[in-house]
Amino acid sequence: MSLLTTTDKINVVNDPRIRRCSATLNGKTYGYLLAEPEEGFTRTIFLIHGFPDLSVGWRYQIPLFLKLGFRVIAVDCIGYGRSDAPTGSLDAYSFKSQADDLVQLGKQLGCENIVLAGHDWGSMIASRFALYHPSYITHLILFVVPYLPPSPNFIDIADLAKIIPTVTYQLQFGSAEGVVESHTQDREGIRAFLNGLYGGATPDGKVAMDSTRGFDFELAPKLGRTKLLSEEELQYYVEEYSRNGLQGPCNYYRLRQQSFTDEQVLLAQGNGAISIKCPVLYIHALADLVVNLEMAKVMVPFVPNLTLKEVETGHWALWQKPAEVNAFVTEWLQQQGLDDSVKL
């Protein structure tokens, strides 16, 4: 089977290609998946998931990276899965804090530098990693969410929603009242929420998620199971989210002020400090509910070595169109001279 067409995926419950590991990084415990090619490796890639996802969100990509000769590290971000989910403070959730933690993980694993990939909020963490630790990353891959440069002006999410209505859902997800948390207190509520966000629909095609309004918790229990995950996979997600609930994941929608404050240090250093100089592949999902091409174009002046590809799919591009996504990744890595696989 060609590398360009394979859609092999890891089994989320018990797959011999992965090991579940943990590490203490700057006082926090992270869970992560580790996969290594049998033939050995010369490069390591870190994979950072988004909301509401887990390290196994990369299940279609991990086998590909193994075949390309990479050691693969897929982390559970802070607040998710088998990583810590601190309460009371948002400090541990900040992009800078997690970037600092991942550098420590790389050093613990003996990496002098890494290739980095992120999806959704993971793209935000990955791009900030590239700003805060530019010498530790050689190449960057961003899925669905592009690099959004730091801004000198703070815009509250409520004001931003008036300008960009498709981000209105973030008011609900990050609400001080904990709207999402209040509906996900047990496994049944967690399952209904996750299933709805993963595209579960009623027989007549109604869905629970509308980016201009938020999530319809009344409709969610009436949805059929998403087609993007098997029953075993969906149940795995429910069990992993049952460890710590949804407060940690929702905290990412409460980081706006903290991220703005952190990034003023970068802005003070000039445009050079907010440019990503390493080669970057951005894969844009044409049917994403929130991100459009105009938003993606904002990064162009700040990413001099950018390759942009488009996939006709929605937010869950890694699962919805794995063959197309993997083909773009393979082609780009080969162009960058990063394919250490034995050609099939």
N, C-alpha and C positions, 0 to 999 in steps of 0.2 A: 504493500500500500504506500502511495506517495505521501511524503510529509505535507504536501500542499493540500491534500484532501482528507487527511485523517481527522476523525472526530472521536477518537478514543477518549475515554474519560476515566478518572479514578473512581473507585467505589467509595462512597463517603463513610461507610461503616467499617470495612475491613479490606484494605488494598495493600498488597505486599510492597508496592512501590513507594509508599510513604511511611514515615514514622512521625508520631505525635510527640513533640518535645516541649520543653519549657525553659525559660531563662529569666534570671533576675537582672533587670536593667534599670539602673538609677533608682533602685528601691521598689520597682514595680515588677510584677510577674507577668510575662507574656507567654501565651501558648502559641505554638507555630507548627506547621507541617514541614518536614524535611524530606527531600527526595534527591537521590544521587544516581547518576548513570553508572551502570555496571562497569563500563570501560574506564571510569575515572572522569575527572573534569578539570578544566583550567579556569572556568568562569562561574560566578554565582549570580543568580538573579533573585531579587526580592520582589514579592508580589503583595500588594496592599489593596484590600477590598474596600467596598463602600457600604452604603446603607440600603436596606438592612440585609447584610450579607455576612459571610464568614470566610475563613481561609479556604474552605472547600468550594467557594464560589469560582475558584480557578480550576475546577475539576477537568474542564475540557482543554485547558492550556498546559497543565503540569506535564502530561505525557508528551506533548509537543516539545517543551523546553528540555525534557530529559533526552529526547531523540536528537535534539540539536546540540547536546553535549553540556548542558548547564546543570550545575547543582541548583536546586530550587528551594527557596525559603518562602513559604506563604504564611504570613502572620495573622493571628486574630488581633485586630486593633484593640486598644484600650476600651473597655466597656462591653466587649463582645466575647462570646464563646468561652475559651479557657484562659483568657487574660483577665487581669484585675479590672474591676469596675468601681473605682473610687466614688464616694459620695461626699457632698459638702463643699467641694471645690472643683472648679473646672481645669485647674492647672495641668493635671496629668493628661487631659484630653487635647490640649493645644497642639497645633501642627508642629510648632517648634519643639515642644517637649517630646513628641513621638518621633520626630526626625532625629533628635539627639539620642533617643533610646535605640533606634534602629542602627545608628552608627555603632553604638556599643555592642549590639548583637553581631554586627558584621565583624567587629574586632574580636569578639569572643570566638567567632567561627574561623578566624584566621584570614579574613578578607582584607586586602589592601584597598580595594575599591569594588564596586558592584555595578551591575545593570539593574535598573529599577523600573517597575511597572505599577500603575495604579488605575483603579476604576472608581468613578463617582467620587465620594469623599476621599477615597484612596488616591485619586489623581491630585487632589488638593494637597494631601500629605506628601505625595511624591514630588510634586513641583516645588513645595517649600523645602523639602530635603535638598533639592538641587540648588536652592538659593542659599540655605544655611551651611551646607557642606558640599560645595561644588567640586572639591578635589576628590571626594569619595565616591563619585558617581561618574561612569563613563558614557552611559547611554540611558535614555529615558523613553518609556512608552506610556502614553496616556490614552485611556479609553473613555469615550463619551463626554467627559468633562475636560475642557481644555485648560491650559495654563491661564489663569486670571491674575494679571500682575497686581501687586500691592497698590492701594490707592492712597493718595495724600489726604483725601476727604472721607470722613466716616458717613455712611448712609445706613440708617436703621432699616431693618428688614421690612418694617411696616411702610416706610417711605419708598423703599425699592419696589415693593409689590405694586405700588401705584404706577410705577414706570414700567415694570415688567410683570404683568399679571400672572405669568406662569410660575412665579416663585411664591405666590400667595400661600401655598400649602405649608411653607416653612413656618408660618405663624402658628399653625396648629401643631406641627411636629415639635417645635421648640417652645411651646407655650409654658409660661410660668406655672400654670395650673396643672400641667402634666396630663393633657388630654389623652395622648396616646397611652401613657402609663396606666391611666385609670381604666382603660378598656382591655388591658393586656395583663391582668393580674393572675390569670391561670393559663393552663395549656390550651384550653379551648379558645380563649381570647387571643393568645399569641398566634395560634394556627390561623384563625380567621383573618388577622391583620396581615401576617406574612403571605398567606395565600392570595389575599386581595392585591397586595403590592406586586406579587409575582405574576399577576395577570389573570387570576381566576375570574370567571364570568358566569352570569346567569344563562339559562338556555336561550334567551332572546338577545344575548350579547351585552347586557349591562355590566359595568365594572365599578369598583368601589373608589378608585383613585381618580381625582380630577385635580391637576396641578393648580388650577385657578381658584379652587375652593378648599381642597383637602381630602381627607379620607372619610368615606361614608361608613361609619361603624354599624349602622342599622342594616345596611345592605350586605355587609361582609358575610354574615352567617349563611346567607342564601346563595352564595356563589359556588359553582362547581370547582373542582380542584384544578389548579393551574396545570397547563400542559408542559410547562418548562421544567418541572421536577417530577420525578417518580414519587410514588407514595413513600417509599423508603427514604428518599432524599428530603422530602418535606417533613417527615417525622423527625429526621435527624436535626433539621433546623429548629423545629419546635423544642426538642429536648435541649439543644445547646442554648437557645434563648431563655429557656426556663431556669438556667443557672442563676442569672442575675437580672432578668427582666429587661425592659426597654428603656429604663432611665439613662443608662450609659450611652446606648446608641442615639437617643434623642438629644443628648448633650452636645452633639456635633452641630445641632441647629441653634445652640446657645453660645457659640464661640465667636460670634461676629466682632464684638468689642475687643475681646482678648487678642484675636488674630490681628486686628487693626493696630492695636498698641504694639504688639511684637514686631510688626513689619515696618513701623516707623524708623527703626534702626537701619533697616536695609535702604529705605528711601533716602535717608540722610547721607548715604554713601554715594548716591547718584545712580543714573540709569544702568551703569555697569553691574551694580549689585542686584538689580532686579531683572537682568537678562539671563536666560539659560543658554549657556554656551555649548554644552554637549549636544550631540545629535539627538533629535527628538522625533518620535513617530507619534502622531495623533490620529486615532481612528474615531471618526465622527459618526454617530448614529442618526441617520436622517429623520427617523420617526420618534426621537426622544421627545417627551412631553415638555421639557424645560429648555434644553440647550439647542440653540439654532446656529446656523453657520455664521451669522453676524457676530454672535458672541465669540465664536472660535477665531474669527479674524482679528479680534482684539489682541491676541497673543503674537501675531505675525511680526511686528517690529521688535519684539523682545526675544524672539527665538530665531536666530540667524540660520540655524541648520535644522529646518523643520521639514518633515514629510507629512503631508495630510492625505488621509484616505477616507473614503465614505462608504458606509454600509447601509443598505436599505433595511433598517430594523429599528427596534425601540431601545429603551434604556438598558435592557438585559442582553446587550449584544454578545457578551461572552457565552451566553447559553443559547440565544435565539439563532445566531448565525456563526457557530463555532468554526465551520469549515472556511468561510470567507475571512473571518477575523484571523484565524491561524495562518491562512495563506498570505495575508498582508504582513503579518509578523515575520513569517519565515522569509519572505522575499526581502524585507528590510534588513533583517539580521544578516542574511547572506550578503547583501550589498555593503553592509558595514564590516564584513569580514569576521562575523561572530558566530558562524555556523561551524561547530566542531564535530558534527555528526559524520558517520560513515554514509555516504550517499547511497540511496537505495535504487 
